[in-house]
Amino acid sequence: MIRQFSIICAATIAASIAVPAAAQDLQSVNIIQSFPAEEEVLIEQPLTTVRLKFDKPVELVFLSVFDPSGEEISVYPPDGDAPQPKAPAKDFELPLPTALTEAGDYFFSYLVTGKSVKSLNGSIYFKLQGKYPPAQLEWQVPYNGAVRSEPLTEVVMNFDQVVTLQSIDLVRMVEVDDGNSIETVIEPVVTIVGADTPVTGDLTGQKFKFPVDPSLTPPGRYGMNYSFTVSHPDGSVSETKRTTKFKVSSPDK
């Protein structure tokens, strides 16, 4: 199961693992091989397993993969199971609960420990590209991280290759305080491109412009979730999902 997870949580879990004081004085363990390797660009897809190899036997406490949107895929232990470290070993090969096919930047985070080694919490960063480089935006309104002092009246997207838009949704992120904690709630604002929206133009091309009606004026934190497909020369089709986050401020700020 995939769920939203902060990188900070990995460090929190690592800090919560009690390591005997005597173990802290012993030689630390080293990772000597991984798949995917650090900064590796994977051409073939899908990715179905991850592997780790250490120079000493260790117990695997947890391993999670984070997709391009920051969502966590719990590999070990399976989501919902209580942490029970795997028996000491040097090599671990773990099947993913769901195959990774979306092009983009990923990383997996792991924690190992053992009686004769220090605990080790690390991350491996890699990229899924497939046979063909994924489409990139050359120009976008609103761009990721934008702070706008004027209403959003249109969405502009210029890609570096031909794509077919599948969806564009504008959402607002609102913080709700229930007295115990503050939770971020995602509120739908408008669907610009979707199965139930009228087609306002050709959805296949490199340059797109869509009106936002009514215009986005209330100050706040917003997001634009969109997806598109790309048809490749060998007949295959890849789908990409991305999120752009931006803010609308008061005109006088």
VENVEN-V658124 format. One record per pair of residues at least 24 apart in sequence whose ideal C-beta (glycine too) atoms are under 6 Angstrom apart, sorted by the first residue. I is the first residue (numbers start at 1). J is the second residue. Records with the same first field share a line. If there is no record, write none. Layout:
BEGIN
I: J / J
END
This chain:
BEGIN
1: 79
2: 71 / 73
3: 72
5: 72
10: 109
14: 111 / 121
17: 113 / 119
19: 119
28: 118
29: 54 / 56 / 58 / 117 / 120
30: 55
34: 124
36: 126
38: 124
40: 126
41: 127 / 129
42: 128
45: 101 / 130
46: 99 / 100 / 101
47: 100
48: 96 / 99
49: 93 / 95
50: 94 / 108
51: 93
52: 92
53: 91
54: 90
56: 117
57: 88 / 89 / 90
58: 112 / 114
59: 85 / 88 / 113 / 114
60: 86 / 92 / 112
61: 85 / 111 / 113
62: 111
63: 110
64: 109
65: 108
66: 107
68: 104 / 105
69: 243
88: 114
103: 128 / 129 / 130 / 134 / 240
132: 232
134: 240
135: 159 / 161 / 163 / 230
136: 160
142: 246
144: 244
146: 246
147: 247 / 249
148: 248
149: 249 / 251
151: 215 / 216 / 217
152: 212 / 216
153: 212 / 215
154: 211 / 212
155: 210
156: 209
157: 208
158: 207
159: 206
162: 206
163: 228 / 230
164: 203 / 204 / 229
165: 193 / 203 / 228
166: 227 / 228
167: 193 / 194 / 227
168: 192 / 193 / 226
169: 225
170: 224
171: 223
172: 220 / 222
173: 221
219: 248 / 249 / 250
221: 247
222: 246
END
